[in-house]
């Protein structure tokens, strides 16, 4: 039944004439999902699709499954339409998915274009065993994602299920898409050779060419295009995908990522609101929307309202608590940071390296606890991840006055950096590496090398390259440069870089400057006071009632 519901929902989500709420939001209603009125109130849906399922024996003596669909009005619970029973054999349950989706569309008077009809009628697979293997692999991959950890055993066993599914049905696009995504991730984690990443991306591109609406494919390819500094390509990919699958909140989030790269705040705000309309109770999506709102739009009212919705839905979800931590860190709310950190740990959230950069802005007790957590490991998924971990821990130790520990982390990061062949890194990764290095050099006491590198970052050739960066990455880079100049005590260069850091799209909030120890000697200067006041966030538009619901 769950597989049928997912399949029919996915088919209806491909129709331009319908807005279909995602299954995660429906499942988040729990027992309320049985009440049409609750579905209307909580999800903003006009109709709920129900189905009764019963088993019978056909004239040939074989078992048959019979499904009777019903459309219910959510405003009063009355029936809009009741379909005729649809019968199928357990050995081929897939034909009924297309029949049911088509009947529902007809009952709602939705015009279906020829290409939409073709997608509607195409079954994901006609092999029940391949379908079962894919569902098991997808569930396991989703669980690993929620744990922030995909270990080698998970990766190997998920791949084995998908390989068998694809051996049984080579045209099973959803299974091929998940296999391609797994190859990309396994390569990034170091479980597979770097060439596996290219193979995975080739699979995803092939799937996207045949059906751009397959979930997850476009988002990965859009992210890849942005990492390579190709926002125009990313825009084309996301436009084609949304045209093929209009009712997908994750694609709207990908559209938002492209809007950030294009410096288009109007498109970003629209994409975030559309995401909420399609995924009103999917807490993972809501947390991502809140993060975009606060970090890219600097709209804390909208972002925090979305987070409050996520907390109401799943107060004990580690992702929700991590979202609260990110929001509080950006806005400088130390008390909220501490509450979110406690909530995250109580919810069983695993320690992840990027927390260190957030927690160094908390109370002294919180920073000491974070430092104790940080001692448990110094490795990341890749050498660059390890450098980022060490750089974050370096900042944490500096905030606690541990100059020797901070210097040791800087030296360790520089030693790893010296062994990296930067020509193998993608464009954005090369830029991140270069922007991090001056601060590492300054902390390690190599002032001359830090100054020389900072000077090179101001040269026209380098600045032309940075135009290809997404705004968030460029803002983070300029803020890292400002930190390095502060460590070198070059106030003129520091102030120029800080203005750049705070003034860029997706730039840091002034609260970040006030909490970073390298800027502490300058906070009382009149020039700094004026600079920070000039970039204090202004109130955004009123938060829509639909978001507050």
N, C-alpha and C positions, 0 to 999 in steps of 0.2 A: 504493500500500500504506500509506504514512504517513497519507494522508487517511482511508482506511478505518479504520485503527487509532484515529485521533483521534475519528472520528465514533462508532464503537462504544463507545469508552471514555466519551465524553460522554453517550451514551444510558444506559449502565449506571449512571453516576454519579447519574442522576435517581431511582434506585430506593431506597426507604427500607430495603429488606431486604438491601442489599449495602453493603460498604465497599470503594470502588474507589480504588486508588492512582493518583495523577495521572501523566500521560504524561511530564512533565518528569523525575520521579523515576526512571521506568523507563529513559528515554533516558540519564540520568546514569550508569547502570550500564555503559554501553559494551558491550564484548564479553561481560561477565557476564550481560547480558540474555538470552543464548541458553541460560543454565544455570538451570533451574527452581529448583534448590537455592539458588543465589545470590540469586534473587528472593525466596525465602522468608526467607533469613537477613538480607539487606540491607533489604528493604522490609516484612517482617512479613506477607507475603501468604500465604494458604493455597493459592491456585490461580493458575496463569498461563494466559491465553488465547492459544493459538497458532492460526495459520491458514496453510494452504498455498494458493498461488494458481497457476493455470495457465490458459493461453489455448487455446481450441478454436474450431472452426467449427461453427455450428449447422446444422440441417437446411435453413434458408433461405439458407445460404451466407454468413451474416454472422458476424463475429467475436464470440465470447462469452467472458466471463471467468468462471471457476469457482473458488469459494472454499470450502475445507473447514475448518471450525473444530474445534479440539480443546482440551479443558480438561485441564490437567496438574496433578497434586498436587505442590506444591513440596517436601514433606518427603522424597519418594523418587523423583520424576520419573515416576511411573506415570500412566497415563491415567485420568481420572475419567469422561470422556465424549468421544465423537467424533461430531460432527454429520454429517448427510448433506451432500453438496456443494450449494452454493447458486450458482445460475447467474444471470448478469445481462448485459445488453448494455452496452457501453462508453458508449452514449448515455444510459443510465439506470442508473447504478450505485448509486443511493441506496436503492432498495427493499431491497436485500440488507442494508443497515445495520440496519434495524429487524428484519428476519427473524433475523439473527445474534444481535442483542442479546436478542431474545425467546427464542430457543433456549437461549442461555446461562443466562438467568434461570430457565427451566423446568428445565434440567439441574441447577441448584443448589437447586431446590425453593423459589424465592423467590416469595412471593405478590405479585401485581401489582395495585394498585388501579386503578379505571377511569381516573382522571385520569393515572396513570402510564402506563397502556397507550396512552392517546391521545398523550402526549408521545413515547412509544417509537415509535409508528407514523408520527408526523409527520416527513417528511424536511425537512432544513434548506432544501433547494431541489431541484428536479428538473432544473435547468439546469446541465450540466457546465461550461459556460464561465463562468457566474456563480460557480460554486463555485471554479474555478481562479483567477478574479480576486480573490475574497475571500481565498483562502489566500495569494496573493501579497501582498495589502495587509496582512494580519495579520502575516505574517512580516516585512515591512518596518517596520511599526509597532513590533513587538517589538524589532527590532534598534535602531531609533532610541531606544527607551526604555532599552535597555542602555547606549547611548552617552551617556545623559543629554542628548540633543540631538535635537530634531525641527526641521530647518530648513524654510524655506518650500518648497523644491523637494520634499522628502520629503512634506510635508503636502499639497501640490497633487497630486502623482502618486498618493499613496494615495487621496485623495478621488476622483480621476478613475477609478481602478479600481473603487471602491465605487459610484460613480454609475452606471457601466455595468452592474455586477452587479445593482443595484437596478432599473435600467431593464429588464433582462431578467426579473427576478423581484421584483416589489414586495412579496412576502410573505417574503422572505429575512431573517428576524429577526436572525440573527447579523451579516449585513452591515449592516443598519440600526443595530444596537447599536454596531458599530465606527464607523460614520459619525457617529452622535450623539456618541460619546466624542471623536472627532476634532474635531468642531465646538467642543466645550467646551474642549479643549486649545488649538486654534488661536486661540480668542478670548483665552485666558489668556496666550498667547505674543505677542499683539498682531498676529497674522497676519490675523485677522478682526475685524469690529466687535463691540463688546460684546453686541449683540443676537444674535450667532451662538451665544453661550453659552446663552441662553434657548432658542433653537431646538434646540440639541443636547440640552438637558435634557428638552425636550418629547418629542423622539424617544425618549430613554431611558425616560421614564415610559410612553410608549405601548408600547414593547417589554416593559417589566416587567409591564404589565397583561395582556399576552397570554401571556407565558412568563417568570415571575420567576426561572427558573433559568438564563437566558442568561448565560454568564460575563462578568464585568466590569460589568454593568449595575447590579446592586444595590450593589456596592462604591462606585461613583461616586455613586449617589443617597444612600447612607448618609453618605458624606463630605460631600455637599452639605447634608444635614439637620443634621449636626453643626456645620458652618461657620455655619449660620443659627441655632445655639443651640436645636435642636429634637431632643433625644435621644429623646423618646417616639416621634416619627415615624421616627427612625433604627431604633429597636428593632423597630417594626412591619415596616419594610422588610426587615430582615435576617432576621426570623423567617419571613416568607413565602418569602423566597429560599432559606433553608436547608431548609424543608419541601419545596420543589420540587427542590432539588439537594443532597441530604445529603452527598455525597462531594465536597466542594469546599473545599480548604484556604484559599483566598482569602476565601471567605464566612465561614469561622471566624475569620479575621483581622479581618474587618469586624465580626463579633460581638464580638471583643475590644475594638475601638475603641469600640463602644457601651458595653461594660462599664466601660471607663475613664471615659467620660462619666457613667455612672451610679454611679461610686465602688464598683463591685462587683468586688472583687479575686478572690473565689471564682470568679465567672463568667469573669473574664479568664484565670485560671490554667487553668480547664477548656478554654476556647477555644484557648489556646496548645498544650495537649497534644493536643487533637483535630487541630489544624493539622498538627502534626508527624506524627501517625499517617497523615494523608491525603497529605502531601507530604514524605516522609522524606528525599528527596535533591534536592529543588528548592532550590538554594542561595539564590535570591532570597527565597523564602518563609522559609527558615531564618534568614536575616539579619534579616528583619522580626520574627520570633518572638523572637530574641535581644534586639533593641532594645526590644521591649515588656517583656520580662522585666526588663531592667536599669533602664530609665527609668520604667516604670509600676509594677512590682512591687518594685523595688530588690532583686531576687534575682540577684546576680551569679553564684552557683554554677550555677543553671539556665541563665542566659543565656550564660555563657562555655562551658558544656558544649555547648550548641547551636552556638555559633560554632566550637568545635573540630571538631564534625562537619562543618560547612560547609567548613572549611579542609582536612580530609581529602579531601573530595569534589572541591574545586576550589581548590587553593592559589593559583593565579594569576588568579583572578577578581577584577576591581576591586571588585565589590559586596561580596565577602567581606572584602577588606581595609578597605573603608570601614566595614563593620560592626564590625570589630576596632577601628578608630579611634574610633568612637562609644562603644563599650563602655569602652575604656581612658580616654577623656576623662571619662566619667561617674564612673568609680571612682578617678580620680586616678593612674593608672599611667603615669607619664611615659615609662618605657622601652618599654612596650608600645605607647604612642602613636607613638613615633618609629619602631618596627619596622613598625607598620601603615602609617604614612605612606610609608615607603620602599617597602613592598610594593605599596601602591596606585599610586605613581608608576611603579614597575618594571613593573606589570601594564598600564600604558598608560591608567590612569584619568585622565579629563579634570579640570582644576581647576574646582571649583564653589564658589560664594560661601559656602555654609554651612560649608565646611572652616575658614574663617578663625576662626570662633568656637571651633572645637575646637583649632586649632593654636596659639592664643595661650596655651594651657596647657602647651605642650611646652617642650623645652629652648630656650636662647637661640638655638642654631644653627638649630633647627627653625623658630623664630619668624622669624628673619631670612630663611630660605628662603621661608617663607609670605608674608612681606611683599614679597619680590621677585616672587612669583607674582601677588600682589594688584595690583601696579602695571599688569598687563596689561589691566585692564578695570575699569570702574566702573558698568556698566549691568546691569540684570536684565531679566527678562521683562516686568515691569510697573514703574511708578514706585515702588510699595511694595516690590517686590523690590530695586530699586536702593537705597532707603533702608536696607533690612536689610543689604545688602552694605556700604554705607558705615558703618553702625553696627558691624558686625563688624570691619571694617578699622580703625575708630577704636579699638576695644578692643585689637586686635593692636598698633597703634602705641603705645598707652598702655603696654602691657606691656613694650615695648622702650624706654620713656622718651622717645618722640618726641611731646612735648606739642603742638608746633606742628602736626605732621601729624595728630594726633588731633583737634585743634581745627578744622583745615581740613575734615576729613571730616564733623565734626558740623555745621559751617556749610553744607556742600554738601547734606547730608541735610535740614536744616531748610529750605533754599531750595526743594528739591523738594517737601517736605511742605506748604509754603505754597501750592503750585500745585495740590495734589490737592483735588478736590471729594469730601470724605469721605462725602457723602451717596450717592455711587455705590459705595462699598465695602460689602461684606457685613459683618454684625455682628462676626464674629471679626476680620476685617481692620481694622475701625474700632477695636476694642479693642487689637489689637496696635500700631496706630499711636499710640494715646493712651498706652499703657504705655511705648513706646520714647522718646517725646518728652522726658520729664524728664531722662533721662540725656544725651540730645543737647544739651539746653539747658544743663545743668550743665557739660558738657565745653566747650561754646562760651563759657562764662563768663557766661551769662545766669541768674545765681543767683535773682534775684527771680521771673522767669517760671517757672523750674523749681519753686521752692517753692510758688508759687500753683497750678500744675497738680497737684503732689503733694497739696496740701491738698484739691483738688477730687475726687481719686480716693478719698478717705476719706469722702465724703459718702454718706448713705444711698441716695439715688437711683441713684448710680453702682454702689454695692455690690449693689443689687437686680438691676441689669442683668447683673452678672458671674456671678450664679448660673447663667445660661444657658451659660457657657463650659465647654468640656471641661477636666478637671483639669490636663492638661499645659499648655494655653494659660494658664490662670489662675495656675498655679505659675510659669511663665516670666514672666508679668506682675508678680507680686508680687516676684520676684527682681530684675527690672529696677528696680522701685521702691526696693528695698533698696540697690541699687547707686547710684541717684541720691541717696538720703539720705546715703550714705557720702561721695560726692563733695562734698555740701554740708556735711559734717562735723556733721550733726545726729545724734548717737549714739543718743538716745532713740528717735527715729523709725526709725533704721537697725535697731536691735535688734528692735523690734516687727515690722518688715517681714521681717527675716531669719527670725524664728520662724515667721511665716506662710509664707514661701518654703520652708523646710525641712520644715515639718510637714504640708503639704498632700499629698493623694494625687498621685502623680507629681511630687512636689517634688524640688528639686536635692539631690544628695549633699553632705555637708559638705566633701568634697574640692574642690568648686567654689568655696566661700568662701575656702578656703586659697590658691587659685591666682589669684583675682581681685585685681589690684593695688590697687583702691580700698579693700579690706578689710585690706590689709597692716598699717596702723598699729594695728589693733585686735586682731591675732591673739594677742598675749601677755596681753591683759587677761583676768582671771579669769572675767569674765562671758562672754566669747567662748568661752573654753576649755570652760566648763560647757555653753554652748548647743550647740556642735558635738558634744560627747560625748553629749548627750542624743539626738541624731538620727543617730548612727552606725548604719548598717543592721545589723539582727539577722540571723542565719543563717535562711534559708528552709527549707522542707521538703526532705527528701532527694531528690536527683535520681533519677527513675525509671530503671531499667536500660534500658528501651526508648529513652530519650533518649541514654544513653551508647553504645548500640550503634553 
